[in-house]
């Protein structure tokens, strides 16, 4: 669900019979699926050196048995310090290209078992500022659908499902692309959640390049006395230029002694693997 400075759905009186549920599907995968709908691509990149009208197509496929209607809208967005998306009204942020975006048609109906295309047009102005700009194109269902039957065979009466897909829209002038994620800090901290103490590794990363950069953070922890090694599950990262992001990785409470903590930052081909190391004493 996307959040803004105001609630997406106003509070409903208890006398209302229907509960409306909005599902938002965002990601970096090529195909986003929700029930019987798929939307592709999930991210659009426009690149051009001169101001002009640019366009790309988005495909919506309905494999279900009922026609579905979507309407488009545009919002600004950025990531907070933990990497979560925060949404704003279109044109709010200095890095916004929301006012450049046009969607044709603005409302599209996809009949059952068929697909439709919408054209995303970017009108790049002559007085554009240098550097990357971005916005989020939302496709929101207008005709809510009753929820499907539950696993026990009973119908979930009173719930309507309204789908919403988010598509990233980026504009990057033609320039020498620089992908570069850097470690800013690596440290250990102990936090208390309820009555439980948790050992946590805090990793701070900055995108010092000039394009959107995807990557993976991996953490390897080695017991310096026994040589026993432990690898934590990798974490996916996607960062805008200039952004800083803090990632927390929890460690087993059973660790005792001195450990070598190695953080590996991989941002793909044609980039250097970044490594940060630190000896940490776990008491």
C-alpha positions, 0 to 999 in steps of 0.5 A: 500500500502506498502512503502519502501525507494524507490517507489513501482511503478516508475512514469509513463509518462502521455502518458501511457494508463493504471493506475496500482493499487496495493492493499495490505492486511495485518492484524491479521485475520485468513482470508484476502479477496480481491475481489475473493481471500482469503489467510490463515493464515495471521500470521505464528509462528515457534517455535523450540529449535534446528536448523532444517528445519521447515515448514507450509502451506498457502492456497490460494482460488480463488472463481473468474472466472479467473485464478490468478498467484502469486509470493512470495518475502520476506521483513523485517519490523518493526513498527514506534513509531505510530504503522505503518509498515515500510518495508526494504530490506530482511536481513536489520534488526538485527531481520530479519529471511528473509534469512531463508525463502523458499517458494515452489513453488515460483510462483503459479497459482490458477485456477478459483474456486479452491485452492492451497497451498504453503509451507513456509519453515524456515531453522533455522541456527545453529548460530541463535541469541536468541530471536524472529525474523521476516519477511514478506512474500508477495504474489504478483499477476503477471497477473493484472486484469481489474477493475470491473464495477462501481456501475452506470453500467459503466466500469472503463476503464484504471484501472488494479488491482494487488493484494498483500497479506502480511503474517507475519513470526515469529520464536520464540525459545522454551522458557518461553513466557512472554506477558507484555505490560506496560504503559510508559506515559499518558498525555493530549495535545492540538494541532491545525489542520487548524483552529481547536483546538483538545484535545488529550490524548497521551498514550505511551506503551512498550512491555516488554515481549519476544513475539509478543503481541496483545492487546486492549487499552480502555479509560474511561473519567469521569466528577469528578463533575457530575460523567458522564462517557464516553468511547472511542472506543477501539484501537487494538494493536500488538507489537514486543518485546522491541517496544514502541508505542504512541497512540493518542485519540482525546477528544470532544472539549466541555469538561470543568472541571476536568476529571478522565482519565482511560486507560485500557490495555488488552493483553488477557488471562494469563496476568494482566489488566494494568490500568493508571489513571490521573486527567486532567483539561480541560479549 
